[in-house]
Amino acid sequence: MTISTAFFGLKIKIVVIAGPTASGKSEIAVRLAERFNAEIVNADSMQVYRFMDIGTAKPSAPDRLRIRHHVTDIVNPDEDYTAAQYKFDAARAIDDIRKRGKNIFVVGGTGLYIRALTRGLFKGPGRNEMLRMKLERLSEKKGNGYLYRILKRVDPVSASKIHPNNEARIVRALEVYLSAGKSISSFQMEHGFMETPYKTLYIGLAKDRLMLYQDIDTRVEGMIEAGFIDEVKRLLDMGFAPELKPMQALGYKEAVLYLHGKIGFDDMDREIKKNTKRYAKRQLTWFKKEPDIIWLGAEDGPQITYQVKRFLEG
């Protein structure tokens, strides 16, 4: 928060544009940012990584020249990056944009990052490196499924929100439970995610399910044509291990399996499309639980523009 807004007790206005993958967030945001003299703060957990451009659908080079983007390309794939770090980096970017007299758009599909920024993070126990190492070794030895089954027993609420292959979140949830004797979901419920220095217009982009799935298929095909396989090969050649969290992300995991000869090209293509649709479904489930979100048709440009104009000028 700038000194002037803090002094007068005013909140900084931010426009959040969220929605599932392939809903058209980036294109709409760039167009609106040009109209409303704004800059864009990324809220996609994969776009923070350098060298991972095609598979994360980062805005094109021309779009990034037209409109300045923040919190993009800031860490290497072998570096840890958390929602807490995102909150810090995004808040700093927002402060910088505001001081320069521009409007702020936060754009992405990672609901946890948006929630951390706009409503705060709960104060759970800090990292326990020794315990974390033990859990990671256990996962290595017995597989993600083993830790996930334990999590389902001790914290079914968290388990229901975490994908069985998301080792990082499974390990963190168990780390909290074993360190504090209390589930991470309990900490989250107590906190309520209510801290915020921002006044937020939260727009969710809605798209017909069939159309969304068709656009996902088109996006995956476009990624592959644009050189996605070469991008993944380059990452492996740079020494980024397949076991790294970003390399296990959507698309990258399947491409690594293909490059290692474990699946064929058609299987890779089919798996990426299938898993991306499942991910989009999980994103929609998350966003539908957000109390302040306003759902607008992704194709309804005039209505989106009207809502943004009314909010920024009100």
N, C-alpha and C positions, 0 to 999 in steps of 0.2 A: 504494500500500500504506500502511495506517495505521502510525503509529509503533509501536503495540503489536504488531501482527502482524509487522512487520519485525524488531522486537527479538527476538521468540521464534522467528523463522525460519519462521513459518507462512504458508501461502498463503491468499489470500482465495478463498472458494468462490463460483463463479458457475455459474448454470444457463443453458446456451445452448439455445434452441429454434429450430431451423433447418428449412429445407425449401423446396420450390419455391413459386412464387406460387400463391395460391388453395388452399393446403394446410391453412389454418385456424390458422396460427401465432398471430395476434393474439388471436383469441377464446380459445384455450387458455391463452395467456400471462396474459391479464387475469384469467381465472378462477383460475389457480394463484397469481398474485400476491396476490389477495385472501386466499386460504387461507393462504399462507405469509408474510404480512407483507412483501411484496417490492415493489420498484419496477423499472421496465422501462427498459433501455438499448436504443435502436434500433440495428439492424444492417442497415438497408436504405439503400443508397446514394442513393436518390431521395427518401427521407423527410427528409433533412437540409435540403431546399430549401423556403423559404417560398413561399406562394401556389400550391403544387402539391399539392393535397390529394386530389381525387377520383381522378386518374389514377395516383397512387402508393399508393392504398388505405391512407391513414393511418388509425390508430385513430379511431373516432368521438369526437365531443366528450364524450358521456356516459362513454365508456370512459376518456378522458383525465382526466375529473373523478374517476372512481372510483380510478384508479391513476396515479401520477405517471410520465410518460414523459420520458426524457432523450435528448439528441442528435437532436432533431427540430426542424424549423423554425429552423435556426441560421444559414443563409446564403441569400443571394438567388441566383436562377438564373444571374446573370451573374458569379458569383464562383467561382473555382477551389476544388475541395475534393478532397483526396487520401486515400488509405488511411492515410498517415502522420498527417494531421490528424485523421482519425477515431480512430486509436489514441490520440492525445493526449486528445481530447475525451471518448472513452468511458472511458479510465482515470481521468480527473478526476471524471467522473460516478460511477464505481464507488467511488472513494475517498470521495466525499461521501455516498453511500448507506450505505456501510459504517460511517462515523463516526456516522451517525444510528441505527445498530443494526438496519438492515433487511437483508433478503436481496436478492440481485441476479439478475435475469433479463436475459439478452442475447437479443434476438429479431429475426430478420430472415432475408432470403434472399441477402444479398451475402456469398458465401463468403470473398472476399478480405478483407473488413473483419473478419470473425470470426477468420480466420487471423492477420491482423495484430495483433489484440488479444490472442489467446490464445497465439500462438507467435512473435510478433515479426516485424519486417521486416528484409530484408537491407540492408546498407549499400552501396548502389550509388552511382554518381557523382551529384552534385547537378544541379540544373537548369542547362541551358546555354541561356539565353534567345535568344541569337543563332541558334544551331543550330535551336532549336525553332521560331523564327519562319520560318526558311528552309523547314523541313519542312512547316509549316502552309501557307505560300504555295504550295509545290509541290503539296500536297494540293488546295488551292483551284483551282489551274490544271489539274491532270491527274486529280483525283478520288482518293478513298480507295483505289480498286482499285490505282492505280499504286504507292502506298507499301506497300500490303499485299503486292503481288508482290515488291517489294524485300525486305520482311521475311521472306517465305517462303524467299528465297534465302540470306539471311545468318543467320537464326535461325528455322529451321522449327519448333523446339519451341515457342517463344513464339507463332508464327503459328497453330499448331494450337489454341491456347487462347484466341485473340482473335478476336472476330467481325470480319469484313471491314469492317463499317460503324463500328466503334468507333475513330474517328480518334484520340481522346486516348491510348488505350493503344498504338495502332500508332506514333504519334509518339514516345511515351515509350520504347518498345522500341528504335526506331531511334536515338533520342537517346543512349541508353545505349551502344548498339553503336558509334556513330560517335565518342562522347566517350572511351570506355574501350578500344575495340578488342576488346571482349568482349561476348558476348550477355547480355541480362538474365536469360535462363534459366540461364546458368552461375553468375551471382551467386546466384540463388535456390537452386540445388542445393548450392552451397558453404555457404550459410548454414544451410539445413535448417529454418528457422523454429522454432527450439527454445527461444528465450527466453520465459519466462513467469513472472509473479508470481502466477498464479492456479491454483487446483485446479478443474477444470472437469468438469461433467456435460454432455455434448454429446448432445442429443436431436435426431434427425432425424425429421420427420413423414412417414410413408409413406402413400401413397394409391394405390389401383388406378388405372392409367393412364387407362382409359376414364372413370372417375369424375372424375379430376383434370381431364381435358379438358372434360368436361361442366360442371364447376364454373368453369373458365376462361371458357367461353362465357357462363355465367350472370353471372359477375363483370363481363365486358365490357358485357353488355347493361344490367346494373345501373348501371355507371359512366355510360353514355350517358344513361340515364333520370334519373340524379342531377344532370345538368348539366355533364358533362365537356367538351362542346364549348364551352359558355359559359366554362368555366374557361380553356381554351386561348385563346379569343378575348380574354379579359381580360388574359392574360399578354402577348399580342401588342400589345394597346392600351396596356399599361404600358411598352412599348418593349423588351421582351425579344426579341431577334432569333431567327428560326427556326434560325440556324446554331449557336446556343449548345448546348453538350453536353447539358444537361438537356432542351432543347427538341427534341433529336434522339432522346430516349429513347422507349422502347416506349409506343405510344399517342399520345404528343404529336406525334411526327413525322408519323404518319398523319393526325391531326386537323388539323395545319397544312396538309398537302396538300389536305385536303377544304375547309378554309376559304379556301384560295387558288384553289379551283376546278379543281385538277389531277386530282382523283379524285372519284367520286361517293360518296354516303353508304354504299351497300351495299358498294362496294369498300373504303372505309375500315373498316367494321365487320368485313368478312372478313379484311382484312390485319392488323388488331389482334389478332383471335382467332388467326390462323395464327402470327403472330410471337410472341405470348405463349406459345403451346404450344412453339414452338422454344426460347424462353428457358427455360421450365420444364425442358425436356429437358437444356439445358446446365447448369442449376442442379443437377439430379440427378446428372449426370456429375461435377460438381465435388465435391458432398457425398459421393458414394460412394467418393471417393479419400481422404477424411479417416479416419485410422486409428482414432480414438477414438470415432467417432459410434455411437450406439445407435439403431437404427431401431425406431420404435414406430408402430403404427397411429394415424392422426390421430383415429379414432373411439374409440380405446381409452383413455378418460379415466382409469379406475381404475388401469391399469398405469402410465400417465404419472405420475399422482399418487403412486403407490407408489415409483417410481424417484426422484422429486424428494424425497420425505419421507425415504427411506433415505439419500440423499446429504447432505441438509442436517442431518440429525440424527446422522449417523454420525461 
